[in-house]
């Protein structure tokens, strides 16, 4: 879901830590090193990497192409090859019938069936193009805040993993407790009280 | 700081209490909302609310949706011990309008719609559109942060059990 869509979903993060100066070059290098690779030549069923917000199918992090105003704006791209289960089942049945006809035996062993499944999956993975999924993000470096335009659990987990690997900075997801603890400007005394809270009983 | 996954699960009740308090504030204390930005902001409950009642391992969910839906069932659910799990909010400031749903457990913003922005026809338009959208998202999120700050400040104070909870109970039964 793109940040310019008419309706978006947002997960908010706090970015822990700072990069070494010069910041722009550091960000650009990290993005380039972890840009989405082309996977059409191998059998990976999932590839995760950064891509440009404005040209998501031709990542380009040269210069300050990812800078808009005071923000860093780029996208997480996840390419997935998804083989429909019915297609997999059909091709396995065809391959099994072929092997039975060749061997003249009435049945295949479990090991042979597993080998057929792996073989068919590999062949189909090469033939089926990867589907790209794009998730935009806005990173306000000075504020240490980041908005990720998806609330999907798996996309958020991929973001957190790739962000840490790329920038060596942790993302802390902002939910009720972390928002209260880190973002609301509470005093030390108030923050000490947070872990001691228990649920309110509103019924008399 | 506590481990993130532990604090997510152990303190998710804060999100439920916050959204329930927010509904209470919308109904009884609009001044608190108006004053978010020089007296110009108003808030309404939008077209969807989900309430949840948890009892040991069981969970009961009540969903109210529709532009003209009344919230009587929601109030009834509160009286039976449910709390707000999701709330659709309509924020207005001057002639502009924001609409989104906040989820109690995660504080995610979903279905987030901001006031209309200009069309994107060139690369310069794209940068302008991103900045405009970012400004509009930020504005609404800042208002929501101010309200969350007010909530959490009350929540860790003695005013919560002594003043706020009795008022919420009174509102629930009014």
Contacts between the chains, C-beta under 8 A, distances in Angstrom:
chain1	res1	chain2	res2	distance
A	3	B	130	6.8
A	3	B	133	6.0
A	3	B	134	7.7
A	4	B	120	7.0
A	4	B	129	5.9
A	4	B	130	7.0
A	4	B	133	6.1
A	6	B	113	6.4
A	7	B	111	5.3
A	7	B	112	6.5
A	7	B	113	5.2
A	8	B	109	7.9
A	8	B	112	4.9
A	8	B	137	7.8
A	9	B	108	6.5
A	9	B	109	6.6
A	9	B	110	4.4
A	9	B	111	7.1
A	9	B	112	6.5
A	10	B	108	7.0
A	10	B	109	4.4
A	10	B	110	8.0
A	10	B	112	6.0
A	10	B	137	6.9
A	10	B	141	7.8
A	11	B	106	7.4
A	11	B	108	5.8
A	12	B	107	7.4
A	12	B	109	7.9
A	12	B	141	7.4
A	53	B	130	7.7
A	54	B	123	7.3
A	54	B	126	6.0
A	68	B	127	5.2
A	68	B	130	4.9
A	68	B	131	6.3
A	69	B	127	7.5
A	69	B	130	7.7
A	69	B	131	4.9
A	69	B	134	7.5
A	71	B	130	7.6
A	71	B	131	7.9
A	71	B	134	6.3
A	73	B	130	5.9
A	138	B	130	7.8
A	138	B	134	5.7
A	147	B	137	6.9
A	151	B	103	7.9
A	151	B	106	7.2
A	151	B	108	4.4
A	151	B	110	5.9
A	172	B	4	6.7
A	173	B	4	6.8
A	173	B	8	7.8
A	173	B	106	7.9
A	174	B	107	6.5
A	175	B	7	8.0
A	175	B	8	5.5
A	175	B	12	7.5
A	175	B	15	7.1
A	175	B	105	7.2
A	175	B	106	5.1
A	175	B	107	5.4
A	176	B	11	6.0
A	176	B	12	6.4
A	176	B	14	3.9
A	176	B	15	4.0
A	176	B	18	6.7
A	176	B	104	7.6
A	176	B	105	7.8
A	176	B	107	6.0
A	177	B	2	7.3
A	177	B	7	4.1
A	177	B	8	6.9
A	177	B	10	7.7
A	177	B	11	4.0
A	177	B	14	6.4
A	178	B	1	7.9
A	178	B	4	6.9
A	178	B	7	6.6
A	179	B	107	6.1
A	179	B	145	7.9
A	179	B	148	6.3
A	179	B	152	8.0
A	180	B	14	6.6
A	180	B	148	7.5
A	180	B	152	4.5
A	180	B	155	8.0
A	181	B	1	6.3
A	181	B	7	7.8
A	182	B	1	7.8
A	183	B	145	7.0
A	184	B	145	7.4
A	184	B	148	6.6
A	184	B	149	4.5
A	184	B	152	5.4
A	184	B	153	7.5
A	185	B	149	6.9
A	186	B	152	6.9
A	186	B	153	7.1
A	186	B	156	7.2
A	190	B	153	7.1
A	190	B	156	4.9
A	193	B	156	4.3
A	194	B	11	7.6
A	194	B	156	6.5
A	195	B	2	6.3
A	197	B	11	6.9
A	197	B	14	7.1
A	197	B	155	6.8
A	197	B	156	7.0
A	198	B	13	7.9
A	199	B	13	4.1
A	199	B	17	7.4
A	200	B	13	7.7
A	200	B	17	5.6
A	200	B	160	7.4
A	200	B	161	7.8
A	200	B	165	6.0
A	202	B	20	7.3
A	202	B	78	7.2
A	202	B	81	7.4
A	202	B	83	7.4
A	202	B	165	6.6
A	202	B	168	6.1
A	202	B	169	6.2
A	202	B	172	6.9
A	203	B	79	7.8
A	203	B	81	5.3
A	203	B	169	7.9
A	204	B	169	6.2
